[in-house]
């Protein structure tokens, strides 16, 4: 089962704490509402239905994504619970850990961006490649138009059976967002004393 971590903040410090947190409240509230998605690959719950491809749990904490047809677009979408788009502010740092390639598999990462409920664009984050190194991307920096949510689309190409095995995928706050939230929390706690 995929793991969803939700951050919680105590706003019970009274008026002084409320003043101190006034500039960080929208940031912290966004973090509380969404949190982070860390998929340990023990099931397929964060994936959508594969298109012209196969998806299966192949071992402890590993999911294989393989081509099922030739000469067509082969992809699968990844998001919270398989249906909830990710928030660019609180889940904007994407990390993908590929363990190994299957046959001559090339795989790539795209982001499908939305603004509210409206589709904005689909952008290539990592072109079809044979890398088996951990990939970390700032998804927000790739958006070319105003967007607030997204989901990840993985593609694979080549012959039937070619693909990649993933061991972890996560979408967490950008380091800058996390630092800002932590600083706001520390200031409020210090004021409390």
NURO-436005 format. One line per field, with one value per residue (C-alpha): residue number from 1; x, y, z. Coordinates in steps of 0.001 Angstrom, whole numbers, m for minus. Layout:
BEGIN
nr = (NUM;...);
c1 = (X;...);
c2 = (Y;...);
c3 = (Z;...);
// end
This chain:
BEGIN
nr = (1;2;3;4;5;6;7;8;9;10;11;12;13;14;15;16;17;18;19;20;21;22;23;24;25;26;27;28;29;30;31;32;33;34;35;36;37;38;39;40;41;42;43;44;45;46;47;48;49;50;51;52;53;54;55;56;57;58;59;60;61;62;63;64;65;66;67;68;69;70;71;72;73;74;75;76;77;78;79;80;81;82;83;84;85;86;87;88;89;90;91;92;93;94;95;96;97;98;99;100;101;102;103;104;105;106;107;108;109;110;111;112;113;114;115;116;117;118;119;120;121;122;123;124;125;126;127;128;129;130;131;132;133;134;135;136;137;138;139;140;141;142;143;144;145;146;147;148;149;150;151;152;153;154;155;156;157;158;159;160;161;162;163;164;165;166;167;168;169;170;171;172;173;174;175;176;177;178;179;180;181;182;183;184;185;186;187;188;189;190;191;192;193);
c1 = (0;1274;2023;615;2232;239;1944;27;512;m839;m2342;m3397;m689;m3071;m2959;843;1305;m1367;458;3762;2209;164;2714;3216;m398;m1261;1918;1381;m2299;m1383;1132;m1495;m4066;m1834;1422;3596;3056;5686;4978;6902;5773;4111;907;m471;m2769;m1095;m1159;m3956;m4928;m2009;m2537;m973;1332;1466;1998;2620;4155;7165;8811;8999;8718;9102;6709;7418;6122;6405;5296;2327;2015;4232;3763;1386;1709;2392;1909;641;m286;862;m885;m2144;m4449;m4397;m7000;m6009;m3700;m595;m218;2693;3508;3366;4186;6353;9623;9345;11814;11769;14004;14352;15948;16634;15632;13718;15177;16049;13523;13599;11368;10535;8647;6049;3974;359;m461;m3806;m4969;m8016;m9981;m8682;m6009;m3019;m320;1705;5464;8388;10493;12842;12879;12935;16144;17848;18910;18754;19894;17589;15928;14806;12938;11398;8131;6937;9983;8935;5463;5308;1842;148;m631;m1465;m1732;m282;68;2998;2857;5434;6031;7932;8848;10419;9335;6680;8127;10647;10335;11592;11239;10619;11355;10137;8320;7693;6221;7211;7482;10317;13179;12508;8843;9763;12380;9887;7325;9896;11098;7546;6945;10179;9368;5904;7291;9956;7329;5271;7892);
c2 = (0;3508;5679;9189;11447;14432;17200;18769;22186;23356;26847;27070;29529;32486;35897;36314;32972;33855;37119;35319;32682;35126;35163;31390;30294;29729;27720;25648;25091;23803;21438;20171;19684;17632;16562;14153;10953;8250;5110;2092;m24;m2737;m2402;m512;1862;5075;4075;4560;1971;1238;2042;m442;m1519;m3816;m2983;m5560;m5989;m8244;m8479;m6923;m3214;m3432;m2651;m3550;m1311;m2962;m2482;m4583;m3347;m1888;1303;2934;5263;3115;4890;4736;7636;8018;10179;9931;6956;6616;9388;12524;15001;16214;19775;21651;23532;20692;17729;19400;17514;14215;11404;8195;5233;2741;m536;m2141;m2242;m5134;m6218;m3073;m871;2880;4843;8496;10890;13497;15837;16620;20052;21533;24918;24237;21678;22807;20906;23177;21106;17899;18435;16052;15973;13133;11929;8248;7012;3900;5374;3263;6156;7900;10898;13956;16757;20106;19568;23182;24520;22664;24244;26887;28190;28866;25513;24320;20526;17759;14038;12003;10031;7307;6098;3096;2200;m546;m4162;m5999;m6891;m4037;m1777;m740;m1825;931;584;3987;7072;10074;13547;15749;19484;21308;21864;25625;25107;22704;25135;28023;25914;24763;28351;29555;26741;27441;31149;30385;27928;30391;33122;30758;30552);
c3 = (0;m787;2214;2557;5128;6324;8268;11166;12786;16179;15856;19526;20604;20753;19103;19183;17470;14942;14119;13741;11510;9420;6600;6660;7219;3531;3082;6201;5471;2020;3558;6015;3286;1014;2678;742;m1212;m789;m2788;m1521;m4496;m2424;m4465;m7487;m5573;m6783;m10459;m12960;m15565;m17915;m21601;m24065;m21241;m18231;m14578;m11869;m8432;m9075;m5672;m2258;m2988;m6771;m9614;m13245;m16051;m19475;m23061;m24194;m27802;m30519;m32545;m30025;m27037;m23947;m20613;m17055;m14757;m11136;m8530;m4948;m4655;m8442;m8848;m6870;m8603;m6771;m5469;m7068;m3848;m1326;m3570;m6202;m5772;m7621;m6967;m9004;m8204;m11084;m9997;m13358;m16998;m18486;m21814;m23833;m22052;m22438;m20110;m19527;m17266;m18243;m16063;m16907;m15442;m14379;m13125;m10976;m12954;m16353;m18266;m18990;m20707;m20785;m20477;m20882;m17686;m18639;m22233;m23022;m21460;m20119;m16789;m13647;m11442;m8981;m10643;m8628;m10395;m9416;m11271;m10861;m12722;m15905;m16096;m18836;m17854;m14495;m12850;m9360;m9645;m11768;m12176;m13434;m16670;m17300;m20820;m22114;m25663;m27714;m28099;m26106;m22693;m22600;m19583;m16169;m12538;m9963;m6245;m5020;m6277;m4064;m4365;m1424;m715;m2416;43;44;929;3723;5089;5055;6912;9463;10043;10589;13045;14935;15191;16556;19097;20224;20652;22755;25521);
// end
